[in-house]
Amino acid sequence: MELAYIPSPSRGVVELGPIPLRGYAFCIIAGVFLAVWLGNKRWIARGGRPGTVADIAVWAVPFGLVGGRLYHVITDYQLYFSEGENWVNAFKIWEGGLGIWGAIAMGGLGAWIGCRRRGIPLPAWADALAPGIALAQAVGRWGNWFNQELYGRATDLPWALKITSSDDGRIPGTYHPMFLYESLWCIGVALLVIWADRRFKLGHGRAFALYVAAYCVGRFWIEYMRIDEAHEFLGLRLNNWTAMVVFVLAVIYFVLSAKRRPGREEVVEPGAPDGSEDDTDASGKETEAEPKEEPKESKEESKELKSSASSASSASSDTKDEAESAKKT
């Protein structure tokens, strides 16, 4: 008998009249807003313009959703295209099923398009957004709680997740809450990136690479604990292999970037005001320095000095005239 457990919601959707409010979709949307908010603050701190992160997110988010869904459908095609399944369900994104690997890959493509249109470097934008993406994943994972999915082996631990219904034929009971584990791990990744970025001044995409590498470490052991049906290769789930490959690539990029381009970008968005008092306008063009008005006291002192100099000059002239008159006499 379980003494304590995490209850599952009885339903994952709330009907607001004719509009269904789905918990999974709400978590995804809330995560996106959180990522954009934090990314905007970090972008401004790096010298960028307010709103640039949101403008590029308009490109990155739709691409990311499509990529995440494509990865899920391709790697779990049997859920939609096997005998007895309805392929139309592949488009029902609100029922769950987004692959982070496809979301990051396609989202990166959309971000590249947005950055190119704005004339800013993609690595700098990715660095600003990196911890926000991790927090967005932390929030988005709670959508799996609403759908009663993403759980591991059976357990009687106090933080076990109680499942009351299951689409995969699993017997109702208490299981490891893998969605909770990944959510907490993502929060830790966000804090790690923020700390490392402040401590070491990461630039040129290295903060983003750190986020990717750290996330892959957690994703590997989380996948290892899952027991739902998945494609395997050499005894490991497909996502385990993906996590290992992506981890290695992220570490290689981090090391090579640090050697080739140490330090951080001095300018992340051309023409953005950096708060310093220089002779440039908002567009980045040089402006003529306006003459500074001298203080009133300085002007009066200047007049007195000029008057004293004039008196001294007159006295010197009178002395010369007297000396010449004395010589003549």
Order of alpha helices (4+ residues) and beta strands (2+ residues): beta-beta-alpha-alpha-alpha-alpha-alpha-alpha-beta-beta-alpha-alpha-beta-beta-alpha-alpha
